[in-house]
Amino acid sequence: MRAILCKSHGPAENLSLETVDDPVPAADEAIVEVYSAALNFPDGLQIQGKYQFQPDMPFSPGSEVGGVIIAVGASLAGFSVGDRVMATPGIGGLAEQVSVKAEGLRKIPDRMDFKSAASFAMVYTTSYHALKQRANLQPGETLLVLGASGGVGLAAVELGKLMGARVIAAASSDEKLEFVKAAQPDELLNYGDGELKEKVNALTGGKGADVIYDPVGGDLFDQSCRCIAWNGRLLVVGFASGRIPEYKANLALLKGSSMVGVFLGRFRKEE
């Protein structure tokens, strides 16, 4: 089969298209013929050698796909050849076939196309885990979503609305906010001028946001600590800015707030 391989860390331009052996399923795996594959921010970090978990070289990037099962392992239950699935193999998605363990497989309805399936699992499950299981977002609370035009950010906007929150969608430019409008947030906020704290306080009457969803980190995290409501929850989702910020503990004391880590992969293993 053909696969896109990473043989050395660096920019995506270093990836190569090569012919490799077809995968053979282990007892608890299925082989999925890939119809669509998604690339997420962690995939780019893995290619550059900057992610917290690095596969052995060489490897094929791609953490989620949509496709059809073409082979199953001897002990795999609940799935059959011909099943349409969304799958999260972790790596290996940028190939014509990929092996996936049972816990990474989900059947999809006929009405869901493979592109939607490939782009669903990581962003929506991460955001649902963050808002429901980590922040316990309640109807009527104010949710501030940073990086709202990105994959997990846009999913957080949509899920926040479905959970009954007042959603402030925030991004660094009007162009990005125009893209977010389709998700129908209650408010749009452009923080490109560096005035996130002031704008959030203005939109909330000085109260601040009850839940802040932060996949960006850096300076935005620093400002978020200062525009969070009493008993607020600051969700640490990622560091797309490239800077891992430091948390000033006195702000948690003054606000009665919590900083909550969001790591779906570890959560699944531990709980």
N, C-alpha and C positions, 0 to 999 in steps of 0.2 A: 504494500500500500504506500501511498504518498503521505508524507508528514512534514510539517515545518519544524525544524530543529534549532535549538539554541545550543551552540557548542562552546561559546565563551560569553561572559557577561559583557554587556555593552548596549548600544542603541538597537532598536528593532531592525534597523537596516542590516545588522549582522546575521539575522536569521537566514536559514537556507532551506529550500524545498528539496527533499531527498526521498529516495525509496528505501523503506525499511520493512522488516518482517511483519506480517499480520499478527495481531495479538491473539493469544490463546487464553480462554477464561480459566481462572482458578475456580475452585468448587463453589465459592460464594460470590462469583462475579457473573456479569453479562457482558457481551461484546455489543456495542452500539455502533451502527453505521451512522456517521455524522452527516446530517443534512444542513445544520446551521451551528455555528460556534460563536461564542461571545468573548470579548476581551474586556477585562475589568482592570481597575487601577492596580490591584495586587499582581496581576499578570505582568504588567509593565515593570513593576518593582523586581519581580523574580528574574526577568530578562536582564535587568541591570545589576543583579546581585545585591539588591537592597532590601529584600523582604526578610521577615524574621524566620521564615522556614524556606530553605533552599534545597531543591531536588539535586540529585547527582547529575553530572554532565555525561552525555548530552541528554537533553530532555525536550519534549514538545510542549510548549505553553498551551494554555487554554483550560480554564477551570470549570466551564459549564457549556453544555451542548444540548441540542435538540435532535432527535433521530429515532431510528427503529432498531429494536433488538434483533440481532442476526444469529446469536449463539448464547447459550446459558450454561453455567457450571452445574456440576452434578448435584449440589445441595442447595442451589438457589431456589427459593420458594416464592410464589406470588407473581412471577414474571414468566413470559413465554416468548418464543420467537415470533416476531411480527408486532409486538407491542410498541406503540408510539410512546416515547418517554421524553421527559426532561431529565438531564443527568448532570451530576457534579462530580467529575472524576478527580478534581484537584489539579491535575496536570494531564496533558495528552490530548486536549480537545482539538488542537489544530492539526488534525489528521483525518484520514478517511474512515478510520475505525478507532475505537478507544474502549479499554476495559474499565468497568465501573462496578464497585461493590454494591450490595443490595441497598445499603443505607443511602447511597447516592442516586437512587433511581426513583422516579415518580411517573406514573402513567399520566398521560394528558388526554383530554377529551378531543373528539374529532374536530370541534370548532376552533381549537387552538392550533395555530400554524407553528412551524418549527422555529422560525425567527423569534416569535414571542416566547416559546418554550426555552430557547437558549438564553434569553436575556431576563428571565423571570427570577430564577431561584436565588441567586446571590443577593441582588439588590432588595427584593421584597422580603425575603426571610430575614436578612440582616436588619432591615428597618422595622419589621414587625417585632422581632426579638428585642430591639432597642426600646421601642415605644411601649410595648405591652409588658414584656417580662422584666426589663431593667428599670424603666422610668415609671411604669404603672400610670400612664397618661390617662387622665379622666376627662369626661365630657365637660365642656365649659372652660377648661384650662387653656392657657396660651402656650402654643408650641412655636418656637423659633427654629427654623431650619436653615442652617448655613450651607453654602454650596448647593443651593436648591435646584440648580440646573443639571447637576451631575446625576449619575445613576442612582445611588442610594439616597441622595437628597430629594430627587423627584419622587421616588417611592415613598419617602417619609412624608412629603406634602400630601400625597394622595391618601395614605393610610391615616394620617392625622385628621384629615377631614372626615373620613369614614368613622373615626373614633369619637367624633363630636367636638374636637378641639377647635379653638380659634387659631388659625395657622398663619404665621408671618413667614413668607418665603423670601429668603435673602440671597443675593448673589452680587458679583462684583461689577456687573454692567447692565445697562438697560436692555441690551441685546439678549443677554441670558435670561433676564426677567420676562422678556416677551415670550420666550420659549416655555417658561413655567406657567404662563397664564392659563393654558389649557387644563391644568390640574385644579384650577379654581381656588387658589388660596384666598384667604380673607384680606391679606395685605401683602404688598410687594415692597421690598426694601433693598435699595442699592447701597452697599457698604464700600464701594470703590473709592469713596472720598475719605475713608478712615474714621467715619463717625458712627460706627455701629452702636455703641453704647448710647449716644445721645438720641439716635433715631428710635431705638427700641424703647427707651424710657418715654419718649414723646408718644409713641403709639400705645403705650400701656398706662398712661397717666402716672408715670413714675414708679409703677409697681414692679416692672420687669417681667420677663418670661418665666412661666412655671417650669417648662422643660426646654432645654436648648440642645439641639441635635447638631453635633460638630464633627464633620468628617475632614475639616480643613486644618485645625490646629494653628500654630503660630500666633500672630498678632490678634487674630479673631478670637482665639481661646482666651487671651489676656483680657480682651474687652468683654467677652461673655461673662467672665467671673464678676464683672461689675454691673451687669444689667440683668441679673437673674433675680427672680422673686424670692421672697421668704419661703423656706421649705422647697426651693427649686432643685431641679435635678439637671446636672450638666453631663450630657452623654458624650463620652470620648469614643468616637467612631473611627477616626483616622487622622492622618497628618499630610494631606495633599499639598499643603503649603511647603513642605520640606523641612519645617522646623518643629521639633517636639518641644512643647512649652513646659515651663515649670509652674506648679500650682502653689499659690500663696495661701497657706492654711488659714491666715487671719480672715480672709474673705469668706471662707466657709463658716467661721464663727460668727461673723457679723450678719451674714445672710441666713444662717441656719440651713445652708444648702449642702448638697451632696454632689461629688464628682463620681460618676459611675462608668466603669469600663464596659465596652461592648466588643466581645470577641466570640462570634457565633460558633466557630470551629471548636474552641476550647469548651464552651458551654455544652455542646453536644457530647463531648467526651466525658465531662465531669458530671453532668446531670441528665 
